[in-house]
Amino acid sequence: MDGNEAISLLKNYPFDLIILDWELPGCHGIEVLKAFRRSGGKTPVLFLTGRDSVDNKVQGLEFGADDYLTKPFHGRELVARINALLRRPVPLLESNPRVGDFEFDRKRCILLVDGQEVKLMPKEAALVEFLITHSEQLFPVNVLLDRVWPSDSDSTRDALVSCIKRLRRKLADVGASAAIHNEHGLGFGLFPGRRDG
């Protein structure tokens, strides 16, 4: 509905393609694009807008848009541009995400804390990988369930809370200098340098 909602959705959910209007209420599309690229977002972005000046097109492309289509447009052209963007190769994930003294070994699905191996169950590994990749951000329970275990029939709030309790115990056992922190109403996140949980 507005640019601020777009920023929130892009922060919390994955997308294959973003079609963005410049004239969004609250926060213009160009600001949404800048914020998304600053945060490391690599999803293709197609500007679909009535702004048709050369300066606007150059500005959109320079700030990270992958394509720019002005209104009015033909539906077939829009579909062709979408298909072209979706055919682009997906950037490879870095081999092992790291934060502080944490490293997640993707090949072995284990957590390394200052070199010490922490064995993880599959759900724990998926959650740890996500939290390391998005450290110092808080995610509500429903977002974590959608992002981390989207296809599991037994993915519930209770299952997530139990998983976090087990992870906290494992981190405490190796003296990790990071905590899975919870702020009421905001969610959970991994914060290097904290031990309060």
C-alpha positions in Angstrom: 0.0 0.0 0.0 2.9 2.4 0.6 6.7 2.6 0.5 7.2 1.9 4.2 5.2 -1.4 3.9 7.3 -2.3 0.8 10.6 -1.8 2.8 9.2 -4.0 5.6 8.1 -6.8 3.2 11.5 -6.7 1.4 13.3 -7.0 4.8 11.2 -10.0 6.0 10.3 -12.0 2.9 12.1 -13.3 -0.2 10.9 -12.4 -3.7 11.9 -13.6 -7.2 11.2 -10.2 -8.8 10.2 -6.7 -7.6 8.0 -4.5 -9.7 8.2 -1.0 -8.2 6.3 2.2 -8.8 8.1 5.5 -8.2 5.0 7.3 -6.8 4.4 5.3 -3.7 2.7 7.1 -0.8 4.8 7.6 2.4 8.1 6.7 0.9 8.8 6.9 -2.9 9.9 3.9 -4.8 13.4 5.3 -5.4 13.9 5.4 -1.6 12.6 1.8 -1.3 15.1 0.8 -4.0 18.0 2.6 -2.3 17.2 1.1 1.1 16.9 -2.4 -0.5 20.2 -2.2 -2.3 22.0 -0.7 0.8 20.8 -3.7 2.8 22.4 -6.1 0.3 19.2 -7.0 -1.6 20.1 -8.6 -5.0 16.6 -9.4 -6.3 15.9 -7.9 -9.8 13.9 -4.7 -9.7 11.7 -3.4 -12.6 10.5 0.2 -12.3 7.0 0.5 -13.7 6.2 4.2 -13.6 4.7 7.2 -15.3 8.0 9.1 -14.9 9.4 9.0 -18.4 12.1 11.6 -18.4 15.7 10.5 -19.3 16.9 11.9 -15.9 14.4 9.7 -14.1 15.4 6.6 -16.0 19.1 7.3 -15.4 18.4 7.9 -11.7 16.4 4.7 -11.3 19.1 2.6 -13.1 22.0 4.2 -11.2 20.4 3.5 -7.9 20.0 -0.2 -8.7 17.0 -0.9 -10.9 17.5 -3.7 -13.4 15.0 -2.4 -15.9 12.7 0.6 -16.4 9.3 0.6 -18.2 7.1 3.7 -18.5 3.3 3.9 -18.6 1.4 3.4 -20.8 2.8 0.0 -21.8 1.7 -3.1 -23.6 1.1 -6.2 -21.4 3.2 -8.4 -23.7 6.2 -6.1 -23.3 5.8 -6.2 -19.5 5.7 -10.0 -19.6 8.7 -10.2 -21.9 10.8 -7.9 -19.5 9.7 -9.9 -16.5 10.7 -13.2 -18.2 14.1 -11.7 -19.2 14.8 -10.6 -15.6 13.8 -14.0 -14.2 16.1 -15.8 -16.6 19.1 -14.1 -15.1 21.3 -16.4 -13.0 20.7 -16.3 -9.2 23.8 -15.0 -7.3 25.6 -17.8 -5.5 25.4 -17.7 -1.7 28.7 -17.1 0.0 30.1 -20.4 1.2 29.9 -19.8 4.9 28.0 -16.9 6.5 29.9 -15.4 9.5 29.2 -12.9 12.2 31.4 -12.2 15.2 33.0 -15.5 16.3 30.1 -17.4 14.6 30.5 -19.3 11.3 27.9 -21.6 9.8 29.4 -24.4 7.8 26.8 -24.9 5.0 28.3 -28.2 3.7 28.3 -29.9 7.1 25.4 -28.1 8.6 27.2 -27.3 11.8 27.9 -24.1 13.7 31.5 -23.0 14.5 31.8 -20.8 17.5 35.4 -19.5 17.8 36.4 -22.7 16.1 34.4 -25.0 18.3 32.0 -27.3 16.6 28.3 -27.1 17.7 26.3 -30.0 16.4 22.8 -29.0 15.3 19.5 -30.7 14.4 18.2 -29.8 11.0 15.7 -27.2 12.2 18.3 -25.7 14.5 20.7 -25.5 11.6 18.2 -23.7 9.3 17.3 -21.2 12.1 21.0 -20.5 12.9 21.9 -20.0 9.2 19.1 -17.5 8.8 19.9 -15.6 12.1 23.6 -15.4 11.2 22.8 -14.1 7.7 20.5 -11.5 9.2 22.3 -10.7 12.5 21.2 -7.8 14.7 17.7 -7.8 13.2 14.5 -8.9 15.0 12.0 -11.1 13.3 8.5 -11.9 14.5 7.6 -15.6 15.0 5.4 -15.8 11.9 8.2 -14.4 9.7 10.7 -16.8 11.1 8.3 -19.7 10.4 7.7 -18.5 6.9 11.4 -17.9 6.1 13.0 -20.8 7.9 10.6 -23.8 7.9 8.0 -22.8 5.2 7.0 -26.3 4.2 7.1 -28.2 7.5 3.6 -29.2 8.7 4.8 -29.2 12.3 6.1 -25.6 12.2 4.4 -23.9 15.1 5.3 -21.1 17.6 5.9 -23.7 20.2 8.3 -25.6 17.9 10.2 -22.4 17.2 10.4 -21.4 20.9 11.6 -25.0 21.8 14.3 -24.8 19.1 15.5 -21.4 20.4 15.8 -22.8 24.0 17.9 -25.7 22.7 20.1 -23.3 20.8 20.6 -21.0 23.7 21.7 -24.0 25.9 24.2 -25.1 23.2 25.6 -21.5 22.8 26.0 -21.2 26.6 27.8 -24.6 26.7 30.5 -23.2 24.4 30.6 -19.7 26.0 29.4 -18.0 22.9 29.7 -14.2 22.9 26.4 -13.8 21.2 22.8 -14.3 22.2 19.5 -15.1 20.5 17.6 -12.1 21.9 13.9 -11.6 22.2 12.1 -8.3 22.4 8.4 -8.6 23.3 6.2 -7.7 20.3 9.2 -7.4 17.9 10.6 -10.9 17.7 13.9 -12.8 17.9 17.4 -12.1 16.5 21.0 -13.0 16.9 23.1 -10.2 18.5 26.9 -10.6 18.7 28.5 -9.5 21.9 25.3 -10.2 24.0 24.8 -12.9 26.5 21.4 -12.0 27.9 19.2 -14.2 25.6 
